[in-house]
């Protein structure tokens, strides 16, 4: 048998007062539900507080930690960060001081830990995005390439963290209202070794395809590790910043464990790959986008 629901508006205000002066309340607008409100701390921690109108737990109080506010368009954001913000329920007959005590004891520790994990994840996402953007800017410096851009959906998680570029070539032919496309799309991501680039070319002439594939399969003049180190250090003399790890990689390359150093590694990553990524960053710093 259903009973009267608690006055959630009055209860939310009383719970906020019991939690402390740093807590405030506001309606939870996404649900457009008069039985749902937010408890918000001045440091950003937020709890959705509502009374259930469902048959299975009618009249029961729910308190659930919320992820921080939505990101602005273009912001770097954690991708599918699986962080538990906590969720508790309690009887709808509890008084405000009892509800506040339950939240403080059973929910707030989880919410606080989740917010710390969330902000750490945001910082990692920002760092990873800067690394992707750096590689994308190097490719954008090639004449004919578009500026890098990203693709976002409507939700905070509904987005692709990669940066995208495009090259539009002269179409092969046109037939009526249909014209063949020619060019390439480029997607820039990162992994443990650094930048990772995917290229999808379409509508190429055979000689274009031959040149591109030949360079990939049989690079004509791969620089030695020493040449890569020289390029990086030349850029450093012009202001290119080198981290302690960067300098360690250079020192490692100049004093390899093998005779030629070609099969040496730095940590778990092939040393040549580390230095090629570093040399590309150095070149972008020296010459910049054109």
SVG drawing of the C-alpha trace seen along z (x, -y; Angstrom):
<svg xmlns="http://www.w3.org/2000/svg" viewBox="-2 -29 82 35">
<polyline fill="none" stroke="black" stroke-width="0.4" points="0.0,0.0 1.5,-3.3 2.0,-6.0 2.6,-9.7 6.0,-10.6 8.3,-12.8 8.5,-16.5 11.8,-16.1 12.3,-19.9 12.2,-20.6 14.1,-17.4 16.9,-18.3 17.3,-21.7 17.5,-20.3 20.0,-17.6 22.2,-20.2 22.1,-22.3 23.0,-19.2 25.9,-18.4 27.4,-21.8 27.5,-25.4 29.5,-24.4 26.5,-22.5 23.7,-23.9 20.7,-22.6 19.2,-23.0 16.7,-21.1 17.9,-18.2 16.8,-19.5 17.7,-16.7 15.0,-14.5 12.4,-17.3 11.3,-15.4 9.9,-17.3 11.1,-14.4 14.9,-14.9 17.3,-17.5 21.1,-18.0 23.2,-18.5 26.3,-20.4 29.5,-21.2 31.4,-24.3 34.4,-22.2 32.3,-20.7 31.3,-17.3 27.7,-16.7 25.0,-14.2 21.7,-13.5 19.1,-13.1 15.7,-11.8 12.7,-9.8 11.6,-6.9 8.1,-6.7 8.7,-3.2 6.6,-0.4 9.6,1.8 11.0,-0.8 8.3,-3.5 9.1,-6.2 12.7,-5.1 15.4,-7.8 18.4,-7.5 21.6,-9.4 24.1,-9.0 27.4,-10.7 27.5,-12.6 30.3,-13.1 31.5,-16.7 29.8,-19.2 29.8,-18.6 32.8,-19.7 32.9,-22.6 33.2,-21.8 36.7,-21.0 37.9,-20.1 40.0,-17.1 38.1,-14.6 38.6,-11.1 37.4,-8.5 35.1,-6.0 36.7,-6.5 35.0,-3.8 34.9,-5.5 32.4,-4.5 30.8,-7.6 28.7,-5.7 25.0,-5.1 23.1,-4.4 19.5,-4.1 17.7,-4.5 14.2,-4.6 12.0,-7.6 11.0,-7.9 14.4,-9.0 14.8,-12.6 17.2,-15.0 20.0,-14.6 19.8,-10.8 19.9,-11.1 22.9,-13.5 24.7,-11.1 24.1,-8.2 25.4,-10.2 28.5,-11.3 29.3,-7.8 28.3,-5.6 28.6,-7.9 30.9,-10.8 34.1,-8.8 33.3,-7.1 32.4,-10.4 35.5,-12.1 37.8,-9.3 35.9,-9.3 36.5,-13.1 40.2,-12.7 40.3,-9.8 38.3,-11.8 40.5,-14.9 43.6,-12.7 41.9,-11.1 41.2,-14.6 44.8,-15.6 45.9,-12.3 43.5,-13.0 44.8,-16.6 48.3,-15.3 47.5,-12.6 45.5,-15.1 48.5,-17.5 50.7,-14.6 48.1,-13.8 47.8,-17.4 51.6,-17.8 51.8,-15.0 48.7,-16.3 50.4,-19.8 53.5,-18.2 51.4,-16.6 49.4,-19.8 52.6,-21.5 52.7,-19.6 51.4,-21.9 47.9,-20.8 46.8,-19.2 43.8,-20.6 44.0,-21.9 43.6,-19.2 40.1,-18.7 38.3,-16.3 34.9,-14.7 32.5,-15.0 29.1,-13.6 26.4,-14.9 27.6,-13.3 30.7,-13.7 31.9,-10.2 30.5,-10.2 33.5,-11.4 36.6,-10.2 39.9,-11.3 41.8,-11.2 42.7,-14.2 41.8,-14.1 43.3,-15.8 42.5,-15.5 44.2,-16.0 42.0,-16.6 43.6,-15.8 42.5,-16.6 39.7,-14.1 40.4,-11.5 37.3,-12.1 33.7,-13.4 30.7,-11.7 27.4,-13.7 26.7,-14.9 29.0,-12.3 32.7,-13.1 35.2,-10.7 36.9,-11.8 40.7,-11.6 42.9,-12.3 43.5,-10.9 42.1,-11.0 44.5,-10.9 43.7,-9.9 46.2,-10.7 46.3,-8.7 49.0,-7.7 50.2,-4.6 53.1,-3.8 55.6,-4.4 54.3,-7.8 52.3,-9.0 50.3,-6.5 48.9,-7.6 46.4,-5.8 46.1,-6.9 43.3,-6.0 44.0,-7.1 41.5,-6.9 41.2,-7.7 45.0,-7.7 46.7,-7.4 48.9,-4.3 52.2,-6.3 51.0,-8.1 50.2,-4.8 53.6,-3.4 55.5,-6.3 53.6,-6.2 53.9,-2.4 57.5,-2.3 58.5,-4.8 56.6,-2.8 58.0,0.5 61.5,-0.6 62.4,-3.9 65.3,-5.3 67.4,-7.0 66.6,-6.1 68.8,-8.3 71.1,-6.7 70.6,-7.0 73.5,-9.4 71.9,-11.6 68.6,-11.7 70.4,-12.7 72.2,-15.5 69.0,-16.8 67.4,-16.8 70.3,-18.5 70.5,-21.1 66.8,-22.0 67.5,-22.0 70.1,-24.8 67.3,-26.8 65.0,-26.4 63.4,-23.0 62.8,-21.7 64.2,-18.4 63.0,-16.5 65.2,-14.4 63.8,-11.3 64.5,-12.8 68.2,-13.4 68.4,-9.9 67.2,-8.4 69.8,-10.5 72.6,-9.4 71.4,-5.8 71.5,-6.1 75.0,-7.5 76.2,-4.7 74.2,-1.6 74.6,1.8 75.1,3.3 77.6,2.3 75.3,0.3 72.4,-0.3 69.8,0.5 68.1,3.2 68.5,1.3 65.5,0.3 64.7,-2.5 62.5,-1.0 60.0,1.2 60.0,-0.8 62.5,-0.5 65.1,-3.3 64.8,-4.2 61.1,-4.8 61.6,-7.0 64.2,-9.1 62.1,-9.4 59.2,-10.7 61.4,-13.1 63.1,-14.3 59.7,-14.9 58.7,-17.1 62.0,-18.9 61.5,-19.6 58.0,-20.9 59.5,-23.2 62.2,-24.5 60.2,-25.1 56.6,-25.2 53.4,-24.8 53.7,-26.3"/>
</svg>
